[in-house]
Amino acid sequence: MHTDLTKGPITKNLLRFAFPLMVGNLLQQLYNIADTCIVGQFLGADALAAVGSAYTLMVFLTSILLGLCMGSGAAFSMLYGKRDFEGLKNSIFLSFCLIGAITVLLNVLVFLGLDWLLVLLQVPTQVVPLMREYLWVIFWGLSATFLYNFYANLLRAVGNSVVPLAFLGVSAVLNILLDVLFVVGWNWGVWGAAVATVLSQFVSGIGMMAYTLAKFPQLRVCRRQMHWNSKGLRQIASLSVLTCVQQSVMNLGILMVQGLVNSFGTAVMAAFAAAVKIDSFAYMPVQDFGNAFSTFIAQNYGAQQEERIRRGIRSAAVCAAVFCAVVSGAVFVFAPALMGIFIEPSQTQILSIGVHYLRVEGVFYLGIGILFLLYGFYRAVNRPMMSVVLTVISLGTRVGLAYLLSAVPALGVTGIWMSVPIGWALADAAGVWYYLRHKRDCLSFQSPGEV
């Protein structure tokens, strides 16, 4: 099913397109949540700390590939909106070669630098063997991450968000079943949890590629489209590389905060590991709504429908605000129960730290909701550098304040939690200000690569 976002009712089509993305990424979160929940309940706090810290590192690494695929998806959406199908197929070929090569290079580097990464993260000595064992297996799944995200963003660019959801659903269920089998049934420990995740990722990655090539002949690249095109490559690079930088900077900041959290000991590490999963799960739908909004803007930008873009901005802002208000209230009220999913009741210190984190940060989800819309908008109108700037403001503030405030004895680890919403607010203010000052330039309808 394809949704042409250049036609029809805006809010209805935007929500219909966004819903499978939201459900899909919630399922994707189950990859690591299943690991975290089962590891936390059956293998103890040290194993939970290892898997949780490994998750933060993996989010950073996969964000490089995700950013490249998202940027390419924005270029695909613009070309689809212009109905330039020859250009679209050539862009598919160029971006697949580019991102595939980067994936291979990244895989080699992370294997060579694994021990150095563990030192950088200040992982406590008792956790190092478990985290190394987990990561050694998990790194083998990077190529599967590339395949899934490339073809998922390709299909979403042409208005199909249902097929990626289906493959994620299958792989998420498989991940949970394999977790139970390997960790609980066969006692494979954290190694088993990692194997379950990697196998599930390959099911979704290879499955998405095979299905797309078999069922969407209009997206198959023929020999005549497999050629070097310097202008086309610049178009892909102008969006893909900067979106990659934006995603990487965002997650590098989170990785730096993880190192600070680790310095507070295993209890804080375990609480943070569980709370971050809840946090990500809570605002993931609005992040995916921002990605759907980006596709909407990009298609209409390619079709040069300025008024429809303006109306879409208003509609998306209202939808995001309502969602964030509901989720913030739910997380604040149910924080103890949510932490109890991952942590045994006897671990009172860990539970208390995690609940405190969720109640400090969860009240301000509107800030991250607006920021995701701004990221999506600037990527879609060929201003990916502005997304990078907003990310630097948000994460730079977060990292700087985290180290500064946590050094205040009266605050301690609470200072890390407080730095997050402050960073969101400053980035939101900058993004809205830039749009109001440069609205006409942002909607000048330049082709990809011209800015």
C-alpha angles and dihedrals in degrees: 000000000000124000116205101209093190090073140047133023110345104214095041094049093042093052093043090052094042097049097073089047090053094047091043096055092044086057090047089056087059088071092073098022089060089052092047096046096046094040092048094050099040108025104036141236098308092054090046091052090049095050092043094052090044089054091057090052093047092050088056094049096044090046087069091059093038091052092050091049093045091050091049088048090056090053090048090051093052092050091046090050089052089047090233097149097166090054090046093055093047089050090051090055095046096046093047090054093046098047093039091056091048090050092056092048093047092050092053093047096050093051091050093046101041097113092045090052091054090053091048091054092053090231112188114252096246091054099047099085093049094046093047091050091050096046095047089064097036093056090065088069097065094096090052089052090053094050095048097045094044095054094036091055090045093055093043090051090062093045103267113124097150101075095055088051092054094053093046090051092055094046094045092054090045090051092055094046092049091047090056092045098045101036105030102025104035099025094229092151121207089338089064092050090053093048090051091053095046094048090050092049092054091051090056095039100048091036093054093049094048094045094048094050092045101043104030107054090166088069097048113113115231126207093261090059093050098090139113112266114178093191091048091048090051088051091053093043094049090061104024101047095044092045087050090051090049093051092043095048089050093052094038087060090050089049091053090051089050089058090053091048090051090057089065092065141254097303093057090042092054093045092048091047092055096038093050090055090054090044093052092045091051099053098028092096092057089048089055090045086056089053091049089048088052091055090048092051094044094051092048091043089056089047090046096233102154099170092050089052091053092050090047091054091055093047094048093049092054093046093049093048093052093047094048092049092053094046094046091054093047095049093048094051099040099037095116093049092046092052088048089066090070105024129058114241091243091065093080097158093053091046092051094050092048094048090050091052093051094048094049096047103027095065090066103051089124087073094059091041092059091044092055090053090051092049091051094046097051092045091051096049092050095257099117091148089067089057088054091051092051091048092051090050093048098042096034089056091045096051095042095047092042092059093040100046096040088059090062105096093217091056108030112157090359087072089065091054093047093053093066102067091040090058091048092051095051093048092048091052092050094047095049092045091052092050093050091048097044104028094127094049092048090057097044091114099230118172120253110282096024095100 
